[in-house]
């Protein structure tokens, strides 16, 4: 097309691309070692998108019903006692409509034709690295997202409960027991921790009883369970000693919608045809937010409960 001709003739030069030589990127795939490319990053095993309550959609926005009533509250479906012959009073669900907009996430990579010819595995490596990058960004949004141009995170939202830390910077057994008492759906909850927190877990006890247990002894450690709930490392948790370094989460308290089930992929040799470069692009539309707008009050007492509990 005429636009393509003009783009090829006058378009801006590509930047930040992978090439055979001339800078550090050329070391990604030296011709002499093109059959021995080693990928150190393990397979994705901490995707929050598979843990939360997610569903695919063909729309750019999804409406879902939010119901924050409780069996002991004054709203929503109620049960009541009555005497013989007394008329019953009808109650109804206290639902509100919420809209979740899907936002586009992308990864865009350029490589020279020379590098692609001499490194036949580069395209596969780009696919895996882009998947890891996309997964991290989705995790970051689900935990820490601002809600502006990206999902609203459970940690940055008002839908969390906070436990005051017993000691400065430390995580104590008393802290995690209080957190366990305040999570909604404890049987579905997971401990997400910053890796810096882990050294404190194996030495944490109540009297002489350890509260952290490694699976099958220490053969399958780390991970394990803390007060019976699984522990997962998550780089998206805050650094040790700050609010959010350890989070007890019921992931089913978070709603996410995706455009399809996998990122869309496209490649083009035409975008930078006159530079003999190939462009690779991955796009994925994701939206999400917690089901609750705030922590809820219990039937008795004043200590709030939520799907997400963090240390202050």
TORKE-140975 format. One record per residue: residue in three letters; x, y, z of N, C-alpha, C, CB in turn. Coordinates in steps of 0.001 Angstrom, whole numbers, plus 500000, padded with zeros to 6 digits. Glycine has a CB too. Layout:
! TORKE-140975
alaXYZXYZXYZXYZ
...
This chain:
! TORKE-140975
unk500841498813500000500000500000500000500876501236500000499048500006501212
unk500260502385499701501029503617499682501575503964501043500191504745499173
unk500776503683502105501246503966503475502480503153503788500146503668504510
unk502456501871503387503611501018503650504850501541502949503329499588503210
unk504684501979501689505825502517500947506393503735501648505419502876499515
unk505514504638502100505985505828502791506652505463504111504829506795503032
unk506081504473504816506672504050506087508057503489505869505788503012506778
unk508228502677504809509525502080504542510534503134504126509408501014503468
unk510052504179503473510967505183502957511326506226503999510370505853501755
unk510359506631504793510588507752505693510387507413507169509684508876505319
unk510040506167507489509752505804508874510951505974509786509269504385508942
unk510648506140511073511710506293512061512519505006512174511125506681513430
unk513804505165512445514676503997512582514313503232513841516162504416512616
unk514406501908513808514098501108514997515154501298516077513986499625514631
unk514758501132517305515676501223518441515453500037519358515485502554519214
unk516440499796520220516331498762521248516017497397520654515264499139522256
unk516783497006519654516543495741518982517673494759519260516384495956517480
unk517413493471519005518405492424519175519179492269517872517740491082519594
unk520518492174517977521332492038516786522455491044517024521895493391516364
unk523155490713515921524188489693515976525419490149516736524575489284514589
unk525852491385516501527066491891517125526958493397517269528318491506516304
unk527933493952517973527977495397518112527607495882519497527074496022517117
unk526869495092520233526582495443521633526272494159522390525386496462521741
unk525906494308523653525702493137524498524589492227524015525410493570525889
unk523615492779523263522503491929522841522970490853521879521407492766522192
unk524073491094521176524569490085520255525005488825520968525712490633519454
unk525319488926522255525761487760523007524609486820523342526451488197524276
unk523382487261523037522259486392523317522343485096522524520963487105523015
unk522890485189521316522889484005520445524118483997519549521610483961519587
unk525321483836520115526512483762519272526384482589518306527794483620520136
unk526761482769517044526615481690516070527270480396516509527189482112514757
unk528408480478517191529120479263517585528354478453518623530486479617518125
unk527426479115519311526693478422520367525184478414520095526977479076521719
unk524821478530518820523411478683518496522585477460518893523251478949517018
unk523227476297519032522492475096519433522537474869520933523048473884518723
unk523200475775521654523389475554523097522842476693523945524859475366523403
unk521781477341523454521204478440524219520569477889525490520161479219523375
unk520966478437526606520477477943527900519506478943528493521650477684528879
unk518340478458528832517329479305529447517228478968530930515956479131528746
unk517583479950531788517638479696533221516303479904533926518668480576533846
unk515415480642533261514150480937533927513233479721533892513461482144533270
unk512708479343535028511830478179535096510466478504534515511687477693536539
unk509688477487534324508345477667533794507510478486534777507678476300533515
unk506542479180534238505687480018535073504889479140536024504742480883534207
unk505047479347537328504338478530538304503650479371539375505296477560538955
unk503629480697539187503019481550540203502030482535539585504097482306540973
unk501360482104538532500414482992537867499193483218538737499999482422536510
unk498978484461539143497806484778539956496530484729539132497960486152540594
unk496662484888537829495475484869536975494776483516537016495853485215535539
unk495546482456537259494943481134537362494410480855538764495952480072536975
unk494801481683539735494368481474541118493104482257541457495477481863542071
unk492953483452540868491796484281541187490576483786540432492071485755540854
unk489439484415540709488188484059540035488151484777538689486936484434540911
unk488650484118537649488775484762536334487905484068535304490235484761535868
unk487542484808534273486764484255533178487107484993531889485249484346533477
unk487082484284530746487318484935529472486071485660528989487771483920528437
unk486256486658528162485136487410527607485506487886526208484760488613528520
unk484500488209525426484729488782524106484515490289524119483812488130523077
unk484178490842525281483893492271525408485103493021525959482674492497526315
unk485054494341525832486104495189526391485774495656527803486334496390525497
unk484560495342528254484149495669529623483151494614530071483527497113529715
unk483198494272531348482327493233531899481634493786533137483135491938532243
unk480343493502533263479611493881534456479417492652535338478250494519534089
unk479648492811536630479377491725537554478631492290538760480693491015537989
unk477927491413539464477135491832540604477954491720541882475854490998540710
unk478000492801542621478710492821543904477693492754545030479599494095544041
unk477866491788545916476981491617547072477845491572548326476107490315546941
unk477786492632549115478605492738550312477800492522551590479277494087550353
unk476601491976551437475794491698552618476321490457553336474314491512552233
unk476002490341554610476406489189555424475161488567556058477439489612556525
unk475238487301556466474069486674557097473613487386558360474376485240557426
unk474524488129559006474175488806560254473923490306560059475281488603561273
unk474067490780558846473888492208558589472431492606558468474616492598557338
unk472226493902558195470870494450558107470373494513556676470822495832558721
unk471188494110555709470787494146554306470901492755553704471646495153553513
unk470326492589552541470377491306551855469310490352552357471739490681552021
unk469414489098551921468450488087552334468565487846553840468670486770551551
unk467432487902554539467411487768555998466540486581556413466894489070556657
unk466838486007557541465988484992558161465442485574559462466779483653558420
unk464227485210559809463604485792561008462680484772561665462815487080560650
unk462509484926562978461561484107563721460169484740563620462000483957565212
unk459128483905563705457765484446563727456868483564564584457195484561562291
unk455886484158565101454873483431565864453769482960564923454286484319566996
unk453004482004565360451925481458564548450938482552564143451199480346565307
unk450621482557562840449640483503562336450196484872561998448566483655563321
unk451472485114562214452081486421561927452612486426560491453233486739562942
unk452350487499559786452768487612558391454288487686558271452131488843557746
unk454814487026557227456252487070556949456605488352556200456690485833556131
unk457822488853556424458336490021555702459372489565554689458949491063556682
unk459183489979553450460095489570552378461389490379552420459418489731551008
unk462492489744552109463787490421551946464338490072550576464800490014553075
unk465328490792550129465894490536548806467397490755548814465234491433547754
unk468027490260547776469478490403547638469876491870547587469973489680546381
unk471015492182548190471546493550548174472720493595547198471990494011549613
unk472395493572545922473443493531544900473598494887544238473131492462543847
unk474786495135543782475084496330543024475901495974541798475822497350543886
unk475682496666540717476378496364539472477718497091539426475513496752538258
unk478766496365539089480107496930538944480620496622537537481080496363540032
unk481317497555536961481896497354535630483412497221535719481517498517534692
unk483921496188535113485363495967535039485792496179533591485756494529535546
unk486635497157533367487145497423532029488430496634531811487389498938531821
unk488610496147530594489811495409530245490851496362529679489494494289529239
unk492087496210530118493180497076529689494200496251528912493848497773530906
unk494826496892527933495753496154527072497169496157527644495758496752525662
unk497737494972527697499123494773528097499868494233526883499241493798529331
unk501100494692526666501811494243525467503278494004525751501663495260524346
unk503884493224524873505339493084524800505702493209523325505844491703525419
unk506695494032523020507071494326521636508584494189521499506602495758521213
unk509026493326520595510439492990520465510832493038518992510737491591521072
unk512060493509518742512587493588517373513916492852517304512758495069516920
unk514131492092516246515390491370516059515815491471514593515248489878516492
unk517123491538514373517641491619513009517515490273512311519106492082513011
unk517452490328510986517380489108510200518587488227510392517226489436508755
unk519775488856510554521000488082510759520914487252512042522221489018510813
unk520421487868513102520326487145514368519310486010514269519941488103515507
unk518194486272513612517182485232513479517689484055512666515932485798512841
unk518503484318511661519051483239510840520063482415511621519700483805509578
unk520871483075512429521932482386513149521474481846514507523100483317513341
unk520288482180514935519782481708516224518357481212516035519841482835517305
unk518202480018515502516853479523515207515969479376516431516944478207514517
unk516576479337517610515772479181518823515389480519519444516526478349519839
unk515829481621518835515565482928519421514069483202519514516246484019518606
unk513316482866518465511881483143518484511215482422519651511229482721517154
unk511620481180519921511054480433521036511442481068522358511511478977520996
unk512692481533522457513139482197523683512363483493523898514654482484523625
unk512117484237522817511344485463522944509929485161523429511301486209521606
unk509360484072522947508017483700523370507985483431524865507530482473522598
unk508955482649525361508968482322526782509268483536527652509984481238527052
unk510214484358527212510555485543528000509409486542528013511818486204527450
unk508721486676526877507583487589526831506460487081527721507083487762525389
unk506256485761527737505233485186528616505553485479530078505119483666528393
unk506833485357530460507241485654531834507025487127532157508713485276532052
unk507346488000531205507180489432531434505705489789531572507815490235530293
unk504869489224530704503435489482530771502863488948532079502712488848529569
unk503291487752532475502799487165533722503161488038534921503370485752533909
unk504398488564534942504803489411536069503942490675536116506306489786535959
unk503702491292534964502925492522534941501483492278535380502952493136533547
unk500909491137534980499559490816535416499533490598536928499034489569534679
unk500511489840537443500611489653538893500735490980539613501801488766539236
unk501583491860539077501802493162539704500505493964539753502882493948538947
unk499714493875538677498453494610538645497439494006539612497882494624537227
unk497362492678539686496407492034540583496725492358542043496409490513540365
unk498016492503542354498404492823543736498447494323543973499765492214544062
unk499141495051543109499451496463543366498874497437542354500918496643543408
unk497993496966541467497465497828540417496719499037540954496560497042539528
unk496800500144540198496189501399540620494733501533540184496981502553540079
unk494319500715539205492969500845538665492875501870537569492014501198539750
unk493935502623537293493965503620536228494774503064535055494571504970536736
unk494088502625534001494762502043532851495262500639533105495901502906532441
unk494876500049534223495285498710534616494319498208535681496757498696535138
unk494303496898535979493409496407537024493683497062538379493540494902537149
unk492672496998539237492832497471540612493362496329541461491487498010541186
unk494466496547542150495085495499542948494420495300544288496522495805543155
unk494548494082544813493937493810546120494680494514547248493902492307546385
unk495999494745547088496764495390548145496550496896548161498237495082547985
unk496362497487546995496183498934546911494729499349547082496703499442545587
unk493804498407547076492396498743547245492055498879548720491505497684546588
unk490816499286548980490335499399550361489775498081550865489271500485550467
unk489815497052550025489186495776550368490124494834551108488685495102549120
unk490903495364552026491834494519552786491725494837554267493293494719552298
unk492117493870555067492195494061556515493668494142556902491469492899557288
unk493969494898557929495355495126558335495571494711559777495735496593558150
unk496640493951559997497038493530561339498281494317561730497305491984561403
unk498296494862562932499440495630563404500592494686563747499053496488564630
unk501763494961563205502951494129563401503434494221564845504074494551562433
unk503729493053565422504148493025566828505527493625567027504134491603567350
unk506451493341566119507807493844566243508226494601565002508769492710566510
unk509115495555565166509558496374564038510279495518563003510475497509564520
unk509706495430561821510351494724560720510183493227560724511771495026560723
unk509919492622561863509862491169561958508454490657561666510316490707563345
unk508382489353561381507100488664561253507063487614562350506911488018559817
unk506129487745563279506065486866564435504888485904564321505959487684565722
unk504956484833565116503871483855565129502550484512565531504203482701566087
unk502613485466566443501401486167566859500787486946565707501704487106568017
unk501646487492564833501158488233563668500373487332562729502323488875562918
unk500973486201562379500329485343561386499076484675561952501309484279560892
unk499037484415563263497824483841563848496681484855563806498085483385565302
unk496996486126564032495967487166563930495480487315562499496504488506564440
unk496396487201561547496012487298560142495083486152559762497256487297559241
unk495407484955560240494597483778559921493172483939560453495243482506560505
unk493033484620561594491714484792562204490854485797561448491862485233563647
unk491463486579560551490716487659559921490457487462558427491443488934560122
unk490930486360557877490710486142556446489357485485556219491836485273555844
unk488679485873555169487411485264554773487714484048553897486498486292554016
unk487196482891554275487456481680553498488838481135553757487286481951552024
unk489137480844555013490485480413555386490885479138554649490571480191556896
unk489928478264554336490257477007553674490718477210552239489063476086553696
unk490512478395551678490973478713550328492162479666550327489843479313549526
unk492621480057551491493629481113551579495040480601551297493585481753552951
unk495884481521550843497281481244550506498138482361551089497487481126548952
unk499301481987551645500267482988552094501137483387550909501140482446553272
unk501111484651550525502034485178549526503070486021550263501281486022548425
unk504345485704550060505394486389550802506496486865549864505975485470551880
unk507127487953550242508360488364549592509444487360549994508759489839549985
unk510301486906549061511321485916549427512176486313550620512210485665548261
unk512330487621550874513129488067552011512515487658553350513296489573551964
unk511226487371553364510547487009554603510844485565554997509041487214554461
unk511167484729554034511251483294554284512188482902555428511692482611553043
unk513381483504555592514260483067556688513619483122558072515494483908556698
unk512573483917558234511922484006559535510954482844559780511183485326559652
unk510475482214558709509440481196558872509935479918559556508868480848557530
unk511077479323559143511492478056559761511806478164561248512694477525559050
unk512100479365561742512434479518563169511262480051563974513628480449563336
unk510109480136563358508932480674564022508210479550564773507984481351562996
unk507943479744566050507305478702566862506267479307567801508359477925567671
unk505360478440568255504465478759569367504841477780570470502913478651568962
unk505539478265571486506150477376572462507238476573571775505096476442573110
unk507133475251571794508096474386571107507556473874569776508469473209571996
unk506368474333569400505717473820568202505990474738567011504203473675568431
unk506588474220565936506803475060564751505476475376564066507760474365563760
unk505382476571563519504155476952562818504336476843561309503740478380563198
unk505591476734560856505872476500559441506401475091559265506883477535558892
unk505853474360558304506265472991558040506642472845556577505152471998558416
unk507800472224556335508217471935554969507532470670554483509751471792554880
unk507167470608553193506538469392552683507540468247552619505934469643551298
unk507167467066553137508047465900553127509402466211553761508243465402551698
unk509350466773554963510591467211555588511102468428554842511654466075555596
unk512402468458554561512969469575553811513283469188552368514230470080554497
unk512837468031551941513153467570550596512498468431549530512726466132550425
unk511282468901549801510560469701548819510494471175549206509162469158548640
unk511244471583550223511263472987550624511995473802549552511946473160552021
unk511736475097549415510874475923550256509406475821549873511312477359550184
unk508650476778550330507208476716550188506615476255551495506794475783549036
unk506158475026551518505621474480552746504313475122553143506609474634553846
unk503960474942554405502715475494554920502982476291556188501695474377555192
unk502201477336556379502266478176557565500893478124558224502687479654557212
unk500823477564559447499545477313560105498603476537559186498896478637560535
unk499165475612558435498354474732557607497987475252556242497140474419558308
unk498328476486555915498008477047554610499277477172553772497319478419554759
unk499187476933552455500383476929551607501060478292551517500023476461550223
unk502377478251551376503188479460551248503739479531549827504347479477552299
unk503611480698549192504159480910547855504984482184547844503034480980546796
unk506169482097547224506987483292547037506373484140545919508469482912546702
unk506372485442546123505826486346545114506624487641545137504310486620545360
unk507302487917544034508121489127543957507280490395544031508931489125542674
unk505982490272543815505103491440543835504750491874545249503837491147543063
unk505046491039546257504859491461547645505920492499548007504931490242548612
unk505598493339548953506507494413549339507747493845550036505789495420550259
unk508773494655550123510015494208550720509840493908552205511097495252550518
unk510680493046552742510578492604554123510635493785555089511687491612554440
unk509747493753556076509719494807557076508768495932556772511061495356557243
unk508083495886555609507121496918555251505752496284555067507559497665553967
unk504730497120555088503370496627554934503216495897553602502363497782555031
unk502736494651553672502554493872552456503667492901552163502402494774551316
unk504642492757553082505707491779552840505187490358552980506873492006553805
unk504140490182553790503454488903553892501955489180553815503833488148555219
unk501266488429552951499849488656552716499119487320552745499618489384551367
unk498043487259553490497194486081553505495983486396552649496780485677554964
unk495829485631551569494855485997550535493970484806550190495571486511549270
unk492688485058550103491753484138549464491590484638548033490357484063550235
unk492267484022547053492257484557545687490867484612545060493155483728544817
unk489940483801545563488599483803544990487814485052545364487844482573545437
unk488403485903546184487793487189546490488171488262545487488185487629547870
unk488882487859544432489294488811543394488712488360542061490855488924543311
unk488100489284541333487504488973540030488391489525538911486065489560539926
unk488636488685537912489420489107536748488724488656535479490859488539536809
unk488820489455534443488286489114533131489393489280532096487049489999532777
unk489462488359531159490482488404530117489833488328528748491494487264530293
unk490455488953527773489991488863526384490582487585525808490411490136525530
unk489810486506525866490329485218525455491141484591526579491179485361524193
unk491776483476526264492529482726527271494038482920527184492217481273527145
unk494543483379526060495984483518525867496290484829525153496547482322525067
unk497526485342525281497900486549524559497819486351523049499302486979524953
unk497471487415522352497493487391520895498916487663520423496499488433520299
unk499335486935519392500697487075518883500663487473517413501491485761519070
unk501565488371517049501709488763515643503175489054515373500821490006515300
unk503613488795514164504976489137513757504932489776512386505896487888513751
unk505893490640512135505917491343510861507350491566510410505175492680510965
unk507597491252509148508881491587508535508785492889507752509349490454507618
unk507577493457507669507355494633506834507564495939507577505971494601506269
unk507381495927508895507480497174509650508848497822509475507209496919511132
unk509908497010509548511274497511509344511940496726508219512112497403510654
unk511220496593507111511679495778505976513034496239505467510661495825504839
unk513218497572505361514460498108504806515630498012505777514261499545504400
unk515361497600507024516438497365507983516720495866508151516082497990509339
unk515980495035507439516070493581507562515870493169509017517432493069507036
unk514801493700509597514456493377510971513037492839511036514609494608511875
unk512793492000512034511484491418512228510939491853513582511542489881512122
unk509658492216513599509009492681514825508080491597515354508224493994514574
unk508117491412516664507257490447517339506407491203518364508101489312518025
unk505128490865518408504231491589519304503275490621519987503446492665518535
unk503150490783521313502172490035522100501255491040522787502872489097523148
unk499949490845522710498994491711523397498019490848524183498237492621522390
unk497591491367525332496676490634526203495835491664526940497449489694527208
unk494521491516526881493619492451527567493119491816528858492419492846526653
unk493310492540529956492969492029531286492328493139532111494229491473532008
unk491331492786532888490732493707533846490460492970535138489434494330533288
unk490381493691536239490101493009537500489996493954538671491159491997537780
unk489370493475539733489254494212540994488722493264542061488322495461540842
unk488920493595543343488367492760544412486841492783544381488877493233545785
unk486229491688544830484777491641544922484266492627545966484311490225545260
unk484986492764547078484560493670548144485107495065547908485013493150549513
unk484347496065548357484841497442548291485552497831549573483694498409548020
unk485326497070550646485969497340551939485872496086552790485308498564552668
unk486686496025553836486601494912554783485233494935555463487746494989555842
unk484752493757555860483418493665556441483501493519557964482648492481555830
unk482433493923558630482358493801560094481846492416560455481436494902560706
unk482357491829561537481909490493561950480563490557562666482956489838562863
unk479998489377562936478736489329563665478907489818565095478172487913563660
unk480029489486565701480328489911567067481715490543567078480248488709568071
unk481865491637567782483168492291567856483324493363566795484274491272567718
unk484509493968566764484757495092565866485927494857564915485011496332566670
unk486574493698564993487724493417564134487250492998562752488618492321564752
unk487582493786561745487089493526560398487734492291559789487338494726559510
unk487091491751558765487588490595558035487549490891556544486762489330558366
unk488416490202555797488498490461554369489108489263553658489319491728554090
unk489055489293552329489707488250551526491215488431551512489168488259550092
unk491684489618551883493108489934551890493477490530553243493470490912550736
unk494470489929553914494921490422555207496424490649555128494557489427556356
unk496881491824555554498300492168555497498759492694556843498570493208554393
unk500075492660557034500666493285558226500893494763557961502003492593558620
unk500702495585558991500968497020558850502469497235558822500314497838560006
